[in-house]
């Protein structure tokens, strides 16, 4: 994990909210219905910004500080369940996230192992694991490294952005009603992933993700922290399309989980 300090004023990036951006997958009625069912709807958002200079990955530290610093359009949830702003930001902590997957075939390994042929997720006796109540083998696979099927996904697989999205919606928000079938999780994962990343063909004609993706884990702020409490389901991601000079922000947080 790295911390970033802003660069000199002459190099600062400027960001403008693209208020009329339509995120087709996120705004979809089915997506919103499921986000409500999973306890996430009122506590998450996606926004798109444009920036004023060419971006290269080596600039990411200052880029993120400039983005989060004094940006009134970035809303963060407080410990009183109210939306606020960050104020002056002097440091941003982040993790680089892999983004090589372009197909839901990535999740085919779940079928015939923890998912029955008819798509039903195999249930198990309820048990607590950290912050989560585990009631099926899918959540065991996502969380419990001593589970027999945990190795369906390698550590490299688990660093993929699409896996992050899938895991986030499978575990849900503050009061989550879990699914019996795998399909809703896959469907919403695909819709959100398409909203947040860009793909393009390389010189050999192979489709690849062209976005840069970062998980933002914290900020040094004069007003509010990035999240109201430290919890795995409080998360923030930034995806960058350098060609179009677009930045997408995905944020979810809650002050309590039940």
Beta strands, then each sheet from edge to edge (+ up, - down):
strand 1: 2-4
strand 2: 15-17
strand 3: 44-51
strand 4: 76-77
strand 5: 83-84
strand 6: 89-96
strand 7: 123-129
strand 8: 132-136
strand 9: 199-201
strand 10: 207-209
strand 11: 212-221
strand 12: 235-241
strand 13: 246-252
sheet 1: 1+ 6- 11+ 12- 13+ 3- 2+
sheet 2: 4+ 5-
sheet 3: 7+ 8-
sheet 4: 9+ 10-
end
